[in-house]
C-alpha cells in the first residue's frame, strides 16, 4: 500500500488552483445572477462583490482595468450576465470568479443607465417639489421647444389658438431624436433662460419608442431645465412615457396637447368666471343695499322715538307765553309811566313861568335879581320887563 501524500494547506490550495486553471471549460464561462455585497476598493479601484441566485452564492472580483470599461455602475440587486474565469483565492482557500466583463440583464443597459442617473439627480435635489417654479396663470408669451415638422407642434398651436388666442408664441425648432438632439434641446432651454422672452416654456415631442425619446433622458438637458429661470412644462411622448425631463421640469403633462391646456387658460372659462363674479357682485350689492335700507328704517324709527322736536315745540310755546306776559307787563308799565308823565307834565306846565306870561303877567328883573316886590326897587332904577312875546327896559318913577 503506497504511502499517502501529505499536503500542507498552501500546497492543497495551489493544487486545486492548478486544477481549475487547467480546466479549459472554466477558463472562460458566461454566468448570470444578481449582484450583492458590491464594494469598490477606494485605493486599488478593484470591484469586489457576490453573485447569487435563489439557492447559491459565489464570490467574485473584477480588477480596476476591467471596471473602467463598464458602461454602467454595478449596484446590489442588479441582474447581470458576465464573462469570467473560475479561479482559487489560495490565501483564503476559496474559489471565486475573476470577472472580465459584465452587462446588465433583464431591463437592458439603457434602462439601467437611466435609473442610475435618475437616482443621482434625485439625490442632488433636482426633483424636489420646493424647487418647482409656479406656472403663470395668464402668460403673455409661450415658448415651445420641439420639432418644427412634428404633430406635437400642430397640436400645441391648435389648442392654444382655441383656448387663449391673445398669447404670443415663440418657437425654438430642434431635433427631438438622434445624437444631435440633446445638444439642440439644451441650447434652446438656455436661450429661453438667458433671454427671458417667454413666461412659460413647453418642451416635448410626440410618442415613440424608448430609443426615440432617449434625447429627453440626457443628464445635461435635465440640469439645464433645472437651472432655467423660466418655468418649463414637459410634454414628452404619451401618458405612459416618462423621461428625466418629466421629473425635473416644473410641471409634467401627459401629452403635448395636455401641456398646451396647462400652459394657458381657457377663454370660455374666463368669460364664465367673469359672469359668475358679476352675478356674485350684483347679489352681494343687492344684499348690502337691503341691509342699508333696513338700517336706515331702524335709524329713522330711533330718530323719531328720540327726536327733540316735541320738547322744542313745548319750549317754544312756553317762550311764546312768557313773551306775551312780558309784552303785557311792558305795555302796562308803559301806560302807567305815560299817565304819570302826563300828570307830571301838567303840573310842570302849571308851574311854568312862560305859561304865566301867556296869561298876561310879566317877569321883572333889576340887574341879576328878580323883582317880586316894590321894595326891591327905587325911583330911578332901570328894570327889565319880560313878556310872553318879548321884553323891554323901563325906569322906575
TINUTOR-40291 format. One record per residue: residue in three letters; x, y, z of N, C-alpha, C in turn. Coordinates in steps of 0.001 Angstrom, whole numbers, padded with zeros to 6 digits, always signed. Each point is the difference from the previous one (the first is absolute). Example, Ala and Ser with C-alpha at 12.3 -4.5 7.8 and 13.67 -1.06 7.14 Angstrom:
ALA+013190-005690+007800-000890+001190+000000+000900+001200+000000SER-000350+001050-000720+000820+001190+000060-000770+001090+000730
***
This chain:
UNK+000858-001187+000000-000858+001187+000000+000895+001237+000000UNK-000175+000892-001012+000885+001191-000078-000257+000957+001152UNK+001038+000669+000342-000140+000995+001085-000742+001222-000530UNK-001085+000379+000706-000748+001165-000491+000819+001279+000079UNK-000245+000867-000967+000708+001285-000022-000652+000950+000983UNK+000812+000631+000757-000501+000975+000975+000186+001421-000563UNK-001102+000747-000135+000033+001379-000523-000009+000997+001142UNK+000704+001046-000239-000232+001170+000872-001247+000713-000542UNK-000514+000917+000777-001186+000752-000448+000324+000765-001268UNK+001138+000627-000026+000381+000780-001172+000150-000886-001219UNK+000606-001189+000214+000183-000916-001121-001343-000467-000560UNK-000934-000288+000912-001308-000446-000444-000716+001086-000790UNK+000029+001215+000519-000665+001109-000693+000661+000266-001353UNK+001326-000124-000056+000702+000207-001271-000366-001098-000982UNK-000104-001238+000494-000362-001123-000869-001400+000190-000585UNK-000948+000411+000869-001368+000231-000486-000014+001141-001009UNK+000791+001031+000259+000081+001130-000916+000500-000438-001360UNK+001009-000904-000007+000523-000506-001272-001043-000807-000753UNK-000794-000759+000766-001062-000782-000630-001009+000914-000694UNK-000384+001071+000687-000950+000948-000584+000609+000645-001242UNK+001311+000354+000104+000660+000697-001097+000167-000881-001225UNK+000113-001320+000223+000203-000912-001124-001309-000439-000645UNK-001106+000318+000638-001314-000365-000550-000398+001046-001037UNK-000002-000394-001260-000294+000946-001067-001404+000596+000121UNK-000915-000804+000499-001379+000482+000106-000134+001107+001038UNK+000868-000051+001026-000085+001014+001059+000823+001242-000289UNK+000794-000048-001083+000823+001182-000321-000851+001172-000487UNK-001109-000283-000631-000903+001083-000430-001427-000543+000023UNK-000759+000523+000940-001394-000403+000080-000880+001242-000051UNK-001256-000181-000362-001012+001060+000082-000987-000409+001078UNK-000251+000876+000904-000829-000323+001149-000920+001175+000297UNK-001193-000318+000423-000963+001048+000346-000390-000105+001461UNK-000411+001116+000548-000408+000025+001397-000282+001422+000455UNK-000184+000145+001292-000329+001309+000586+001147+000476+000869UNK+000370+001274-000178+001102+000570+000766-000405+000219+001451UNK+000945-000236+000906-000205+000310+001410+001353+000297+000629UNK-000025+000654+001154+001240+000332+000734+001011+000702-000901UNK-000496+000967-000806+000865+000696-000961+000886+000993+000732UNK+001300-000056-000288+000940+000903+000662+001179+000285-000921UNK+000284+001273-000205+001159+000413-000792+001071+000505+000950UNK+001189-000573-000075+001100+000436+000847+000438+001401-000408UNK-000027+000914+000954+000283+001399-000311+001439+000232-000449UNK+000925-000858+000389+001406+000179-000370+000341-000703-001316UNK-000366-001268-000086+000393-000773-001200-000985+000149-001149UNK-001276+000298+000344-001017+000072-001038-000556-001350-000380UNK+000427-001073+000673-000524-001325-000294-001423-000116+000532UNK-000806-000771-000717-001403-000191+000373-000165-001383+000617UNK-000517-000052+001223-000259-001249+000695-001506-000125+000223UNK-000535-001164-000264-001436-000188+000162-000305-001488+000055UNK-001258-000335+000159-000478-001379-000060-001040-000097-001102UNK-000099-001171-000577-001001-000285-001009-000883-001116+000546UNK-001317+000223-000042-000857-000997+000621-001219-000280-000860UNK-000595-001172+000261-001338-000293-000504-000821-000397+001212UNK-001138-000622-000194-000872-000277+001134+000563-001066+000941UNK+000984-000809-000478+000492-001106+000826+001457+000136+000429UNK+000818+000701-000787+001439-000005+000279+000596+001377-000199UNK+001270+000128+000464+000729+001247-000137+001462-000324-000245UNK+000691+000849-000764+001422-000167-000267+000651+001373+000048UNK+001219+000012+000531+000740+001262+000080+000614+000316-001361UNK+000235+001301-000251+000560+000409-001288+000838+001251+000187UNK+000936+000203-000911+000834+001179-000015+000147+000466-001432UNK+000065+001325-000175+000234+000586-001316+001071+001067+000190UNK+001121-000167-000667+001113+000918+000201-000276+001354-000659UNK+000690+000987+000482-000302+001390-000351+000063+000260-001495UNK+000953-000630-000713+000113+000277-001435-001219-000504-000775UNK-000676-000999+000536-001252-000446-000606-001198+000826+000484UNK+000074+000448+001262-001084+000832+000545-000155+001271-000815UNK+001131+000567-000437-000036+001259-000754-000746-000135-001323UNK-000147-001198-000499-000677-000213-001285-001498-000238+000144UNK-000485-000048+001231-001427-000220+000203-000809+001202-000467UNK-001164-000253-000577-000874+001068-000474-001139+000276+000980UNK+000074-000600+001156-001001+000274+001032+000680-000137+001349UNK-000709+000474+001056+000550-000091+001341-000608-001206+000704UNK+000795-000984+000340-000522-001204+000666-000609+000357+001357UNK-001185-000535+000244-000680+000238+001263-000654-001281+000461UNK-000184-000133+001291-000662-001184+000558-001411-000106-000544UNK-000402-001204-000345-001328-000237-000518-000098-000007-001502UNK+001062+000429-000702+000000+000039-001462+000319-001395-000543UNK-000816-000452-000912+000263-001288-000645+000952+000218-001176UNK+001012-000856-000098+001029+000190-001017+000324-001337-000681UNK+000603+000139-001188+000655-001124-000677+001473+000372-000116UNK+000905-000897+000440+001420+000356+000006+000857-001098-000651UNK+001133+000456-000489+001031-000904-000516+001092-000069+001049UNK+000345-001221+000419+000926-000120+001122+000805-001291-000091UNK+001001-000084+000858+000821-001206+000164-000145-000472+001442UNK-000153-001317+000165-000098-000552+001341+001407-000189+000530UNK+000295+000602+001127+001355-000083+000581-000108-000329+001481UNK+001163-000208+000609+000059-000275+001436+000794+001114+000671UNK-000576+000545+001052+000726+000953+000833+000745-000819+001048UNK+001284-000294-000292+000761-000976+000795+000168+000417+001444UNK+000137+001321+000236+000222+000434+001383-001216-000276+000877UNK-001165-000018-000620-001202-000249+000792-000618-001348-000244UNK+000536-000743-000950-000541-001319-000276-001399+000053-000574UNK-000318+001036-000744-001337+000156-000570+000103+000141-001506UNK-000945-000619-000667-000001+000217-001444-000905+001190-000287UNK+000276+000675-001098-000700+001232-000321-000021+000202-001501UNK-000703+001029-000386-000059+000392-001401+000890+001203-000208UNK+000855-000068-000994+000780+001160-000402-000687+000538-001270UNK-000732+001112+000188-000887+000508-001052+000765+000928-000936UNK-000195-000220-001278+000643+000845-001011-000979+001000-000609UNK-001268-000382-000064-001005+000907-000569-001366-000414+000523UNK-000913+000996+000108-001380-000348+000346-000942+001062-000545UNK-001202-000441-000272-001043+000863-000539-001268-000239+000815UNK-000803+001024+000160-001262-000193+000730-000921-000922-000777UNK-000724-000791+000705-000944-000929-000602-001419+000453+000352UNK-000965-000421-000733-001387+000320+000311-000434+001259-000719UNK+000027+001197+000669-000532+001228-000597+001017+000739-000864UNK+001178-000520-000163+000926+000553-000974+000884+001095+000549UNK+001049+000246-000760+001016+000963+000418-000556+001420+000047UNK-000755+000388-001024-000517+001368-000027-000899+000271+001196UNK-000881-000950+000283-000908+000184+001128+000769+000120+001307UNK+001041-000791+000158+000801+000065+001208+000729+001335+000109UNK+000580+000432-001109+000679+001301+000009-000970+001117+000364UNK-001209-000064-000570-001008+001015+000311-000370-000023+001474UNK-000183-001169+000530-000367-000118+001407+001101+000535+000910UNK+001218-000250-000371+001118+000480+000814+000116+001520-000040UNK-000163+000578-001206+000039+001466-000112-001169+000613+000769UNK-001149-000646-000108-001185+000491+000707+000245+000030+001502UNK+000570-001055+000540+000281-000041+001428+000988+001081+000403UNK+000994+000215-000836+001009+001017+000305-000622+001392+000036UNK-000801+000318-001010-000629+001324-000060-000997+000188+001131UNK-000715-001067+000313-000959+000096+001098+000728+000247+001318UNK+001135-000666+000193+000782+000197+001218+000535+001429+000090UNK+000260+000625-001132+000489+001383-000015-001128+001006+000196UNK-001246-000458+000006-001127+000893+000247-000610+000619-001242UNK+000347-000490-001196-000523+000604-001220-001484-000274-000207UNK-000533-001016+000688-001418-000319-000158-000839+000541+001152UNK+000618+000657+000953-000697+000418+001225-001130+000986-000320UNK-001169-000188+000603-001149+000882-000268+000278+001465+000329UNK+000816+000245+001029+000244+001393+000387+000777+000787-001048UNK+000613-000716-000949+000734+000701-001057-000862+000246-001242UNK-001234-000470+000020-000876+000181-001162-000505+001443-000059UNK+000124+000603-001166-000484+001369-000193-001476-000038-000385UNK-000797+000949+000488-001433+000007-000338-000222+000387-001467UNK-001017-000583-000589-000380+000334-001374-000892+001240+000048UNK+000323+001059-000756-000814+001219+000057-001424-000247-000479UNK-000950+000640+000661-001410-000214-000336-000372+000637-001337UNK+000613+001152-000307-000360+000707-001229+001275+000415-000751UNK+000648-000944-000657+001249+000327-000705-000257+000892-001211UNK+000952+000896-000258-000067+000830-001202+000682-000688-001182UNK+001022-000803+000315+000749-000693-001052+000286-001427+000446UNK-000226-000961-000910+000291-001407+000262+001129-000446-000930UNK+001047-000566+000570+001095-000545-000791-000229-001482-000261UNK+000423-000472-001171-000167-001405-000360+001334-000526-000513UNK+000442-001104+000582+001221-000674-000459-000409-001367-000534UNK+000006-000145-001304-000393-001263-000617+000381+000033-001480UNK-000294-001092-000686+000277-000068-001437-000982+000893-000758UNK+000483+000794-000939-000910+000876-000748-000913-000764-000955UNK+000301-001275-000265-000794-000781-000944-000838-001082+000687UNK+000062-000097+001316-000690-001076+000699-001461+000313+000271UNK-000761-001049+000259-001412+000161+000322-000190+000686+001345UNK+000990-000128+000885-000111+000630+001319-000162+001504-000114UNK+000773+000632-000899-000089+001444-000169-001385+000394-000510UNK-000525-000740-000962-001323+000325-000540-001068-000117+001089UNK+000108-001026+000816-000981-000167+001077+000075+001147+001004UNK+001221+000371+000357+000179+001079+000986-000557+001318-000534UNK+000347+000327-001241-000458+001261-000586-001517+000021-000157UNK-000563-001122-000386-001453-000064-000189-000727+000221+001326UNK+000450-000653+001038-000681+000116+001295+000186+001389+000600UNK+001208+000544-000064+000231+001348+000529-000818+001020-000787UNK-000074-000169-001314-000779+000924-000825-001474-000001+000366UNK-000531-001158+000350-001411-000072+000368-000244+000474+001434UNK+000918-000314+000893-000215+000310+001417+000358+001440+000356UNK+001099+000507-000558+000508+001308+000453+000697+000698-001166UNK-000750+000431-000995+000602+000509-001240+000802+001290+000163UNK-000111+000678+001148+000716+001271+000171+001465-000190+000367UNK+000432-001244+000288+001372-000224+000439+000949-000043-001200UNK+001233+000450+000220+001033-000074-001034+000741-001339+000110UNK+000496-000480-001143+000721-001274-000050+001423+000235-000494UNK+000971-000596+000710+001396+000034-000448+000454-001454-000143UNK+000371-000387-001219+000409-001382-000269+001520-000103-000091UNK+000543-000989+000704+001416-000348-000142+000045-001354-000705UNK+000205-000037-001320-000019-001273-000735+001242-000830+000307UNK-000211-001273+000314+001113-000885+000350-000270-001399-000545UNK+001068-000799-000026-000162-001432-000216-000464-000622+001313UNK-000877-000993-000075-000508-000604+001218+000437-001454+000153UNK+000840-000477-000908+000597-001317+000169+001289-000063-000808UNK+000856-000930+000355+001287-000120-000666+001122+000548+000852UNK+001202-000162-000451+001181+000384+000763+000111+001506+000206UNK-000472+000787-000961+000121+001447+000100-001135+000628+000800UNK-001030-000757+000295-001176+000560+000670+000302+000560+001391UNK+000717-000712+000887+000224+000543+001347+000661+001370-000006UNK+001011+000191-000847+000702+001288-000031-000941+001117-000437UNK-000851-000272-001009-000943+001019-000467-001049+000314+001064UNK-000481-001023+000689-000977+000218+001070+000597+000837+001128UNK+001225-000314+000390+000674+000763+001055+000186+001453-000429UNK+000412+000212-001220+000224+001360-000498-001298+000801+000009UNK-001099-000623-000400-001287+000702-000024-000445+000377+001410UNK+000157-000916+000950-000358+000302+001388+000826+001159+000536UNK+001296-000004-000287+000877+001075+000473-000369+001337-000624UNK-000413-000006-001266-000403+001249-000652-001221+000609+000688UNK-000989-000827+000285-001187+000514+000685+000346+000504+001393UNK+000921-000685+000668+000381+000418+001344+000750+001332-000023UNK+000892+000157-000966+000826+001204-000051-000785+001211-000493UNK-000851-000176-001007-000670+001137-000637-001330+000355+000638UNK-000587-000922+000754-001265+000274+000691-001075+000538-000960UNK-000116-000619-001145-000974+000464-000998-001356-000672+000175UNK-000109-000964+000875-001265-000706+000207-000310-000071+001487UNK-001288-000089+000327-000425-000136+001389-000042-001462+000424UNK-000172-000897-000957+000005-001430+000257+000457-000704-001274UNK+000676-001143+000151+000546-000726-001148-000528-001437+000013UNK-000433-000459-001170-000394-001400-000178+001115-000707-000761UNK+000501-001099+000568+001020-000790-000683-000532-001421-000174UNK+000129-000531-001208-000497-001354-000175-000078-000442-001452UNK-000683-001107-000180-000175-000607-001310-001122-001028+000114UNK-000370-000570-001124-001003-001053+000008+000580-001318+000482UNK-000842-001030+000003+000407-001295+000523+001003-000714-000887UNK+000581-001041+000544+000988-000796-000725+000573-001064+000911UNK+000975-000734-000529+000660-001023+000795+000928+000647+001018UNK+000540-000829+000888+000942+000505+000992+001205+000638-000671UNK+000443-000615-001101+001135+000556-000734-000365+001350-000618UNK-001248+000139-000489-000427+001269-000596-000022+001128+001030UNK-000357-000332+001215-000127+001012+001054+001286+000196+000795UNK+001054-000707-000372+001195-000028+000835+000667+001364+000169UNK-000142+000869-000964+000631+001327+000113-000510+000748+001229UNK-001226-000291+000412-000591+000695+001140+000413-000634+001328UNK+000855-001039-000074+000591-000588+001197+001433+000460+000218UNK+000422+000962-000793+001383+000474+000096+000205+000741+001329UNK+001071-000342+000699+000278+000630+001293+000247+001496-000143UNK+000708+000379-001059+000256+001430-000221-001282+000770-000220UNK-000960-000576-000717-001285+000661-000221-000752+000151+001327UNK+000040-001048+000809-000675+000069+001302+000572+001138+000846UNK+001296+000151+000007+000621+001069+000791-000324+001373-000585UNK-000069+000108-001325-000349+001274-000635-001427+000403+000364UNK-000912-000960-000002-001391+000281+000367-000076+000438+001455UNK+000748-000665+000866-000006+000346+001424+000493+001439+000220UNK+000985+000413-000756+000596+001327+000173-000730+001085-000790UNK-000946-000375-000832-000701+000979-000838-000812+000961+000878UNK+000067+001286-000309-000714+001013+000778-001483+000063-000355UNK-000358-000535-001150-001388+000003-000445-000665-001334+000339UNK-001219+000004+000505-000689-001272+000284-000133-000853-001259UNK+000198-001297+000152-000032-000914-001139-001023-001109+000250UNK-000811-000251-001025-000950-001110+000012+000547-001084-000921UNK+000164-001210+000536+000493-001119-000801-001177-000744-000610UNK+000113-000302-001293-001077-000704-000713+000638-000967-000991UNK+000549-001068+000523+000755-000946-000831-000791-001292-000167UNK-000335-000323-001246-000639-001277-000293-001437-000061+000451UNK-000410-001225+000337-001359-000236+000458-000046-000024+001520UNK-001181-000216+000534-000192+000068+001444+000844-001029+000743UNK+000217-001152-000611+000760-001065+000670+001508+000178-000110UNK+000451+000906-000857+001439+000226-000175+000511+000943+001083UNK+001167-000303+000563+000628+000889+000974+001473+000143-000332UNK+000501+001207+000142+001410+000302-000260+000533+000854+001141UNK+001311+000185+000027+000597+000891+000999-000561+001407-000129UNK-000305+000386-001218-000578+001317-000256-001300+000187+000789UNK-000797-001063+000106-001261+000082+000738+000244+000241+001486UNK+000999-000671+000555+000246+000094+001439+000566+001353+000416UNK+000822+000584-000842+000690+001234+000392-000774+001252-000387UNK-000952-000118-000931-000764+001170-000424-000888+000505+001132UNK-000451+001231-000154-000858+000597+001021-001404-000595-000014UNK-000399-000535-001155-001301-000657-000102+000083-001036-001112UNK-000589-001163+000249+000011-001052-001004-001394-000163-000591UNK-000079+000014-001331-001256-000228-000699+000061-001373-000663UNK-001092-000748-000011+000043-001344-000591+000198+000004-001512UNK-000417+001082-000668+000141+000119-001458+000257+001447-000369UNK+000487+000269-001206+000151+001395-000437-001316+000768+000023UNK-001099-000653-000366-001291+000676+000032-000364+000407+001430UNK+000246-000886+000942-000271+000326+001401+000894+001128+000484UNK+001241+000056-000488+000914+001083+000377-000550+001345-000450UNK-000571+000044-001205-000594+001245-000491-001147+000442+000904UNK-000797-000965+000452-001107+000332+000885+000488+000497+001356UNK+001131-000550+000465+000547+000427+001289+000717+001342-000095UNK+000461+000352-001181+000807+001218-000162-000844+001264-000045UNK-001218-000093-000526-000832+001189-000174-001395-000252+000544UNK-000687+001049+000440-001383-000169+000451-000943-000140-001184UNK-001220-000379+000279-001023-000133-001034-000865+001253-000001UNK-000076+000671-001126-000757+001261-000063-001458-000223+000380UNK-000558-001167-000372-001396-000282+000350-000160-000080+001517UNK+000969-000652+000653-000044-000085+001460+000155+001377+000635UNK+000870+000823-000583+000202+001351+000535-001275+000824-000111UNK-000672-000095-001158-001257+000735-000176-001053-000490+000984UNK-000054-001308+000179-000959-000554+000957+000322+000471+001412UNK+001295+000025+000334+000399+000476+001327-000374+001468+000195UNK+000182+000795-001062-000370+001416+000088-001498+000140+000242UNK-000797-000800-000721-001442+000062+000178-000405-000444+001399UNK+000653-001047+000493-000284-000456+001356+000347+001086+001014UNK+001173+000607-000178+000412+001077+000909-000950+001182-000076UNK-000473+000316-001218-000936+001106-000176-001314-000293+000725UNK-000481-001244-000178-001245-000363+000694+000193+000050+001517UNK+001143-000465+000456+000275+000063+001433+000065+001441+000489UNK+000641+000864-000816+000108+001419+000391-001377+000644+000085UNK-000876-000314-000992-001350+000555+000005-000763-000493+001223UNK+000116-001305+000278-000695-000573+001151+000481+000625+001303UNK+001318+000141+000129+000555+000599+001217-000444+001449+000144UNK-000009+000728-001135-000417+001409+000031-001457+000123+000426UNK-000851-000875-000566-001416+000045+000366-000183-000297+001483UNK+000720-000985+000504-000115-000324+001424+000481+001158+000873UNK+001089+000632-000446+000507+001137+000759-000988+001161-000003UNK-000660+000207-001162-001009+001063-000088-001179-000300+000919UNK-000425-001276+000007-001095-000383+000896+000374+000262+001454UNK+001228-000337+000345+000466+000254+001367+000017+001499+000301UNK+000459+000777-000981+000053+001465+000177-001404+000580+000165UNK-000954-000476-000851-001377+000474+000107-000590-000358+001366UNK+000263-001230+000430-000511-000437+001299+000595+000838+001131UNK+001298+000234-000076+000658+000827+001018-000541+001423-000002UNK-000288+000524-001214-000526+001366-000110-001378+000102+000648UNK-000844-001028-000225-001326+000004+000613+000102-000051+001521UNK+000922-000857+000490+000177-000092+001446+000488+001325+000575UNK+000942+000623-000706+000501+001298+000465-001095+001055-000016UNK-000846-000063-001038-001106+000962-000090-000941-000165+001176UNK-000292-001271+000337-000868-000250+001144+000635+000493+001295UNK+001303-000247+000133+000699+000468+001190+000009+001523+000092UNK+000201+000639-001138+000013+001471-000021-001360+000559+000387UNK-001039-000647-000556-001357+000461+000324-000293-000196+001486UNK+000426-001180+000521-000274-000296+001405+000768+000924+000938UNK+001177+000378-000409+000836+000838+000863+000139+001433-000524UNK-000939+000419-000837+000101+001329-000601-000256+001089+001042UNK+000749+001107+000020-000197+001104+000952-001051+001012-000468UNK-000664-000290-001136-000935+000996-000567-001166+000279+000946UNK-000531-001084+000630-001116+000223+000923+000413+000916+001135UNK+001184-000294+000570+000492+000849+001093+000225+001426-000474UNK+000565+000112-001201+000253+001345-000553-001310+000754-000199UNK-001014-000707-000557-001303+000655-000227-000620+000455+001309UNK+000069-000886+001043-000533+000380+001295+000731+001212+000558UNK+001315-000013-000139+000781+001148+000489-000332+001270-000773UNK-000248-000159-001305-000397+001172-000801-001316+000576+000516UNK-000957-000897+000326-001290+000463+000553+000218+000759+001305UNK+000899-000571+000857+000287+000689+001262+000625+001367-000247UNK+000929+000020-000954+000638+001278-000328-001042+001009-000508UNK-000898-000509-000854-001051+000907-000521-000870+000528+001138UNK-000326-000899+000962-000831+000435+001138+000738+001045+000832UNK+001298-000327+000255+000796+000983+000758+000126+001316-000757UNK+000124-000077-001296+000107+001225-000808-001285+000811+000066UNK-001150-000715-000076-001286+000705+000091-000143+000685+001347UNK+000353-000753+001061-000088+000587+001330+000942+001201+000142UNK+001210-000166-000530+000949+001102+000074-000506+001212-000765UNK-000625-000235-001160-000522+001110-000806-001148+000690+000719UNK-000875-000825+000598-001136+000583+000744+000504+000834+001159UNK+000989-000570+000722+000574+000727+001135+000676+001277-000459UNK+000709-000082-001119+000686+001187-000526-001003+001068-000427UNK-001076-000439-000638-001028+000965-000437-000648+000680+001195UNK-000297-000830+001016-000595+000573+001211+000948+000995+000648UNK+001265-000399+000092+000991+000904+000581+000118+001280-000821UNK-000057-000162-001323+000088+001173-000879-001185+000940+000201UNK-001192-000624+000076-001203+000839+000195+000070+000742+001320UNK+000472-000742+001040+000111+000626+001326+000994+001158-000022UNK+001141-000269-000598+001036+001036-000083-000496+001194-000813UNK-000726-000307-001081-000495+001088-000860-000995+000869+000746UNK-000897-000695+000756-000996+000786+000766+000678+000851+001049UNK+000964-000577+000674+000735+000752+001018+000760+001147-000614UNK+000532-000226-001176+000760+001054-000696-000929+001139-000379UNK-001187-000348-000489-000968+001040-000380-000419+000828+001210UNK-000182-000738+001110-000374+000696+001235+001094+000970+000427UNK+001243-000502-000029+001115+000862+000381+000165+001141-000962UNK-000231-000258-001286+000136+001064-001008-001018+001104+000256UNK-001209-000473+000384-001049+000992+000280+000400+000879+001155UNK+000527-000646+001055+000440+000765+001155+001134+000948-000362UNK+000956-000535-000748+001138+000835-000396-000473+001150-000859UNK-000953-000296-000842-000514+001019-000916-000692+001106+000768UNK-000658-000453+001091-000690+001002+000817+000988+000920+000689UNK+001144-000539+000310+001022+000796+000678+000920+000706-000971UNK-000158-000171-001219+000855+000596-001022-000257+001485-000058UNK+001054+000822+000221-000213+001460-000042-000401+000481-001369UNK+000362-000700-001000-000401+000420-001342-001503-000053-000140UNK-000570-001061+000597-001467-000113-000050-000656+001149+000733UNK+000603+000430+001106-000531+001154+000754+000062+001245-000863UNK+001121+000130-000717+000128+001168-000879-001081-000014-001049UNK-000372-001205-000461-001046-000109-001023-001347+000517+000523UNK-000128+000012+001314-001268+000478+000558+000025+001502+000277UNK+001052+000724-000392+000053+001450+000116+000925+000504+001068UNK+000695-000908+000628+000947+000421+001019+001327+000328-000641UNK+000876+000787+000793+001322+000360-000495+001035-000445+001010UNK+001205-000121-000496+001132-000457+000830+000982+001134+000047UNK+000298+000544+001283+000793+001212+000171+001283-000364+000719UNK+001115+000552-000526+001295-000188+000635+000682+001319+000123UNK+000792+000132+001083+000818+001200+000204+001418-000476+000140UNK+000708+000139-001084+001342-000563-000013-000096-001518-000036UNK+000618-000624+000987-000024-001461+000066-001070-000510+000946UNK-000789+000900+000535-000972-000393+001009-001395+000095-000558UNK-000864-000936+000479-001407+000056-000360-000686+001074+000838UNK-000951+000635-000608-000769+001027+000715-001355-000605+000301UNK-000177-000309+001306-001273-000595+000407-000804+000938+000909UNK+000660+001175+000318-000685+000950+000879+000467+001399-000361UNK-000860+000990+000300+000360+001379-000291+001165+000427+000850UNK+000235-000759+001032+001097+000340+000889+001328-000345-000619UNK-000087-000833-001085+001256-000457-000603+000603+001058-000925UNK-000783+001145-000260+000512+001057-000886-000294+001330+000631UNK+000633+001032-000589-000267+001376+000448-000103+000866-001226UNK-000414+001186+000215-000220+000873-001136+001312+000272-000717UNK-000092-000089-001306+001182+000227-000821+000746-001258-000369UNK-000395-001194+000631+000687-001264-000383-000438-000420-001391UNK+000954-000599-000700-000300-000544-001329-000368-001479+000166UNK-001133-000386-000523-000462-001383+000156-000259-000580-001385UNK+000054-001393-000052-000302-000718-001255-001323-000713+000174UNK-000887+000191-000945-001331-000611+000068-000109-000996-001154UNK-000319-001296+000385-000137-001055-001014-001441-000410-000110UNK-000550+000050-001219-001356-000427-000275+000022-001298-000812UNK-001186-000516-000362-000063-001263-000707+000584+000079-001390UNK+000021+001154-000587+000482+000105-001378+001144+000960-000128UNK+000719+000246+001121+001175+000846-000085+000255+000742+001298UNK+000862+001028-000023+000290+000729+001221+000484+001422-000323UNK+000014+000852+001102+000464+001357-000196+000528+000499+001314UNK+000691+001124-000018+000541+000591+001231-000849+001213+000365UNK+000003+000321+001310-000788+001121+000497+000706+000630+001186UNK-000394+001240+000343+000574+000717+001136-001105+000174+001028UNK+000327-000336+001219-000982+000102+001097-000251+001488+000290UNK-001265+000461+000102-000400+001356+000295-000434+000082+001447
***
